[in-house]
Amino acid sequence: MSLDVAEAGERAESPLTAEELFEAGRAARADLPRSDLAEYEPPPGRDPVGILRAQHENRLQNLIDLRVERMSTSAFAFYRGTAAIQAADLASAPTTGAEVVICGDAHLSNFGIYRSPENSMVFDINDFDESTVGPWEWDLKRLLASVVLAGRSLSLPAAALREATEAAAAQYRTALQRTLEAPLLNRYYAPATVESRRNRNALSADMVKLVDQVTKESLKRTSERVARKTLETDENGVLRFVDNPPILRRAEPEVQALAEGAYQLYRTTLPPNTALLASQLRLDDVARRVVGVGSVGTRCFIIALRGPTGEAVLLQLKEAEASVVERFGGVAPLPGYLDLTLLPDEQGYRVVACQRILQAVSDPFLGFLRVEGFAFYMRQFRNRNASFDIPSMNPTQFFDYGRMCAAVLGRAHARSPKAAFVSGYVGSGPSFVRATSDWAERYADQAEADFAEFRVAARDGVFAVT
């Protein structure tokens, strides 16, 4: 008997058992054969340059040139900034109908290591600006296409790159299914610590060496280190940022005037223990800071706080726009996962909520607020967070890194109620792995063609701010 996943109800909590959801997933293959996941057809009227220009409309215009410059360095850098284009391309593509909480921008560079509140180093997804509830396929496809594009940038032979892509697809399935075999609470309390012997044994010696190297380098990525480089103390002991344009500039007086009220508002969204800690910090200064590739042009600030002994604590305040999955992919928010009474206004809430769901362990300083009509979320700045430098990887390390990211994504998706449906659909044979890898190659071709069009448009001044 075929069961449509919609029969599970409109809410996230399903009246179907895990076994029934699994069988519903298996039955869904009749409506959407796994081989069909390989198909990519550009939607009619496709306009990637137009989508990017639409994104630029609400961003800080003085930073648009920098965003274009950063996206122009390579096809993979371009891909990092084009989650909106991919969401629009997938909007009309068939899906199984099983939604989960998704990252929305799950490319290889949006994974990395950071320090947990327990002072362990963990590897997980680290960017949630586009996170929401949506088709599980969209996250996986974005990840696999990034494997292809990054692998091509490393000049990997076609056979080796295909092997890496298929290994990532297979690892996603394995991680999803193994996580679903664990008791429910274990799915939420199993972070991928880089010190774990089990995790290290699953990697090559080359990759273990790289993990250790990145972990060591993360010791330099702390708030204390940034504070020493970017702050000075005035005659009254107050912390002040030192301008370093265009990356860092002290905020305008009108922004500074709003800062204290904004900070108090943010504190109301924190867990009680963190809120009490935050109440003992004094806000001294605010600076604008440019971050990332795709995020360039959004409103982003660094907040300098001073502790009881004069220590500097830095928080990052980042604008949260509507997810591209909703805006360009047409996926409306669904009840049962997030508090829809806070949406669409509190997009910072969406980011924070999805991050806490997808990560096994999250920053206790995550909070959200709305100021002057703009939505933001707040988090610690430089909590030993470090990314892996893909261009410097050898083929063995790249192969393992793709699998690491896919494993984390599979575990993250397994935390959603309808993940058992996904497990039943993907099955255990080669069809799912082959089809998703085929799609990734086809979409990587599309992304490279878009990149060429983008560079021509940039050269011709299409993105110039007038």
N, C-alpha and C positions, 0 to 999 in steps of 0.2 A: 504494500500500500504506500502510495506517495504522500508525503506530508510536506506541505509548504511551511517554511520557517515562520511565515506570518501568523500561522496558527498558534505559535507560541505566545501570541498576544502583543499588544502595543507597548507593554512595559518591558524593561530589561529582565525582570525576574520572570522566568518561563514556567508555565504550569506543566511542561513536559519534563520528564526525568532526563538525566544525562544520557541514558541508554536510548531513550526515544529521540532525543536530539541527534545523537550519533546516527541512528537509522534514518532520520529525516535527511541528514546530510548525504548519506549514501544514496537515498532515493533521488536527491536533487541532481545527481549525475545524468538522470534521464532527460531532465529539462535543459541542463547546461552541461554537456559532456566536458570532461576535463581537458580534452584536446582543443576545445573551443577557446580556452584561456590563451592559446597561442595567437589568436587573431588580433590584429590591430588595423583599424581603418580610420584614417584621419577624418574627423567630423566635417560636415559641410560648412563652408564659410570660415574655416579655421584662420585665426589671426593672432599668432603668438606675439608679434610686436605690439599690436593693439592692447593685448592683455597687460603687457608690461607697462605701457603708457597709462593704462587705467589704474594700475597700482601706484604709479608715481603721483597721481593727482592729489592724494591726501598726505603725501610725505613732505618732509622738509626739503624745499626746492634747492637749497644750497648744497645738498648732499647727493642729488641725483647723478651728477657727473661722476662722483666717487663710486656710486653703486654700479654704474655702467662700466667704469674702468675695472673694477674688481671682477665683474662678470665676464669681461672680455679676455681674460688671461688664458682660458682654455675651455674646451667643451664641457669638462667636468665642473669647472667653476661656474660656467653658465647654467648648468643643470642644477647646481646647488641653489640658484636664485630663481628657479622657475617652477616651483611647486604649483603655482597658480595655473600655468600652462598645462601641466599634466592633469590637474584636477578637471580642467575644461575638456581635455581630450578623453578622459575616462567617464565623463558625465553621461554619455549615451551608451557606454559599453555595458554588456550584460554582466550581472553579478549573481551570486548564489542567493542573495537576499539576507544573509546572516551578518548583522552588524556587530561590531565590537568597538571598544574604545581604541582609537587609532592615533598614531603619532601625527599623521598627515603630511610628514616630510621626512620619511625614514631613509634618507640616503646615507651612504657610508660615513660621511663626515659629521653626522649628527649622533654619533656614538662616541663615548670616551670614558675616562676614569675620573673619579672625584672621591672626596673623603666623606664617609658616613658620619652621623652623630656619634657613633661608637668608635670613631677614629680608625676604621678600616677603609681600605681602598677598594672601591667597587667599579665594575664596568657595566655601563647601562646606556640607554637612550639619554641624550642630554639636551634636546631641543624640543619644545612643545608648543611653539607659537601657533602652529596649524592644527594642533590636536583637537579631536572632537569624537563624536560617535559616527562611524561610517563603515563602508565595506572593507572587510579584512584584506581583500585582494589588492586594494589601492596601496596599502603600506608595503605589501610584499613586492608588488610590481615596481614601486619606486626604489626599493632597496636593490632588486636584481638589476634594473637598468643602470643604477649607479655602479654596480659591480662591473658591468660591461664597459661603461664609459671610463671608469678609473683604470680598468685593466688595459684598455686600448691606449690610455695615456702612458702606461708603463711599457708599451710595445710588446705585450705578451703575445705569443703565438696563438692563433685562433683556437687550436685544440686545447691549449692550456687554459685559455680564458673560458672556453665552454665548460671545461671541467670545474673551474672555480665557480662559475655561475650555477651549474647543476648542484654542486656541493652545498652552496648556500641555500638553494631551494629545498634540498633534502634535509638540511640541518634545521630549517624553520619548521618543517613538518615533524621531525623527530622531537625537537624541543617542545612544541605545542602538545604533542601526544604524551610525552613523558611527564610533562607538568600536569596534565589532566589526570594522570594515574595517581598523583599524590593527593593526600587529604587537602581539603579546601584551604585551610589556614596556611599550609606549607607553601601554597602557590604565592602567597603574599610575603612570606618570611624567608625567602631563599635568594638573597642577593648574590650576584656573580662576583664574589670577592677575588681580587687578583692574587691573594695569598693562598687561596684554597688549593690543596694538593690535588684534589680531583679535577679542578678546572685546569690546572697547569699540566696534568698528565694527558689531557686531551689535545695539547698543543705540541707543535714541533719544538725542538730545542732552539731554533732560530726565533720563533715567535715568543717563547718564554724570555729569551734574551731581550727582545724588543719591549715586551711588557715591563720587564725590570727597568729598562732604560727610561721609558716614559714615566714610570712610577717615580724614579729618582728625579727626573726633570720636574715633576709636579711639585717637588719641595720648594721650587722657586716661584710657583704660582699661588701665592697666598696674599691675603689682604694686607698683612704686615709688610710684605715686600713692596706691594704697589703703593702703600701709604708712604714708605720711605722715599719713593721716587716721585710721587705726585703731590705730596702735601708739605706745607710748611706751617710752623706754629708762630702766631703773632705774639706781640708783647703781653697780651692778656691770656696766653695759653690756648687760644682758639685755633682750630685747624682750618687752613685755607688751601684750596687747590691752586696749583701753579699751571697756568695756561700752557698747552702744548698743541696748538692748532695744526691740522683740522681735527685730530683725534680727540682732544680734550680741551674744553673751554669752560671757564666758570660760568654758571648760569646767570641769566639776566636778573636784575633786581626784582622784577615782578614775579619771577619764578622762585627766587629765594624767599619772597614774602609768603608764598603759598606753602613752602616746604614743611614748616612745623605742623600746620593743620593736617597736611597730607600724611605726615608720619603718624600722627595720632589716629587718624582714620585707618591707616594700614594696620596698626597694632590691634584694632578690634577684630581683625580677621585671622589673627594668629592663635595657635593653641595656647591655653592659659600659662603653661610653663615658659614658653618662648615670649609671650606677651609681657610677663613679669620681668624677664631678663631685659627685654627691649625697653621697658620703662626706666631702666637705670642708665640708658645711653642718652647722651645729649647731642642733638643735631647741630652741627657747626657749619657745614657748607654743602653746596650742591654744584655739580658740574655736568655739562652735556658730554656724552661720549659716544663715538661711532663704534659699532660692533658688527661682526659677521660679514656676510655677502648679501644674501637675500634681505636681511633686516636693515641694511643701510638706508637711511632716510626716515625710518621710524623714530619716534621720540624716545631717547634713551638717556638716563641720567645715572650718575654715581653719587651716592649720599655719604658724606663723611660724618661719622658719629664718634663721640668721645666717651670712653668708659670711666668708671670711678677712679682709676689710677692714671688717667690721662692717655690710655691706650686708644689707638684708632681702630674703628670697626667700619668696614665699607660694605654698603649694600647697593645692589643695582636695581634701578627702577626702569622698567621697560614697557613701552606701549604695547597694548594687545588689541589688534584689529580683529575683525571677524575672520574665522578660519577660511583659507582658500577653498577648503573642501565644501564649505557652505556657499561662499560668495561666487566661486567660479565652477564648482562641481555640482551645485544645486542640491546638496544633501542637507535637508532641514534637520534641526535639532530634534532628537527623539526623547520622549518621556522615559523615566525610569533609571536614567544614568546620572544626569546632572539636574540641578535645581533650575528648571526652566523659568521660574519667576525672576531669576537674576539675569536672564538673557533676553534680548541681545545686548543690553546696556553694559553688563559687567563681564566683558570679554576676559579680563584678568582672572576672574573666578574660573572661567572655562579652562584657561591654561593651567592654573594651580590644581584644580580638581583632576584634570586628566593626567598631569604629571604624577600626582600622588597615587593614582590608579595604576599607571603603567610602570612606574619604578618600584622596585622591591623596597628601596629605602630612599627617602627624599630629604631635602633641605628643611630643617625645622623653621627657618625664617621665611618660607614661602607664604606670601599674603597678597592681597589685591586691594585696589582702591580706584576711585574715579575722581578726576580733578578737571575742572573747567571743560567738561564735556568729553574728556579723553579717558579711556580705560587703561589701567596699568596693572602690572604685577611686580612684586618685589621679591628679591632673593639675595643670598649672600653673594658677594663678588670675590672671585678667585679663591674658592675653597679647595685648593689643590686640584682643580679641574684641569685636565690636559687631554688633548686630542692626539691621535696617531697620524703621523705625517705620511700619507699614502705615497707621494712621489719618491720617498726614500726607501720604500719597502722592496725586498727581493721577492721573487715569485712565490717562494714557500711562505713567507710572512703574509703576503697578500691573500693567498689561498686560505690561510688560517683566519685572517682578519674578517674576511667575508663570512666565514662560518660563525665566528664569534658574534658578529652583529645579527646574523639570522637567528641564532640561538636566543639572544636577548629578546628579539622581536617576537619569536614564537612564545616565549614565556610570558611576555607582556600581554599578548592577545589571549592567552589562556586564563587570564584573570576576569574576563568578561563572561557573563552567564551563557551565551550562545556559542562558546568556543567548541563545545562538543559537536555541534553541527558542522563546524569547519573541519574538525578532525575526521568525522565520518565522510565528508566530501573528498578530502585530499587523498584518503586511503593510504595504500602502502606500495603500489606499483610504480612503474617508471612514467606513466602518462602525465601525472601532475608535474613532475620535475621537468620533463621534456617541454611541456607546453609553456610553462611559465618562463623557462629559459629562452624559448623561441621568441616569446613576446618581448622579453628584455632586449634581445638583440635587435628586433625590429624597432622598438621604441628608441633604442640608443641611436640607430640610424636617423630617426626623426629628430632627436635632440641635436645631433650633429648638423643636420640640415638647418634647424632653427638657429643654431649658433652662427652658421655662416650668414644667414639672413640678418641676424641681430648685429653682427659686426658691420655689415654693409649699412644697415640703418643708422648705427652709431656714427660711422664715418660720414654719412650724409647729413648728420645733425638732427635726426628724427627725435632724439631724446634731449636735445638741447633745451635748457631752461631760458625762456625769454623774459 
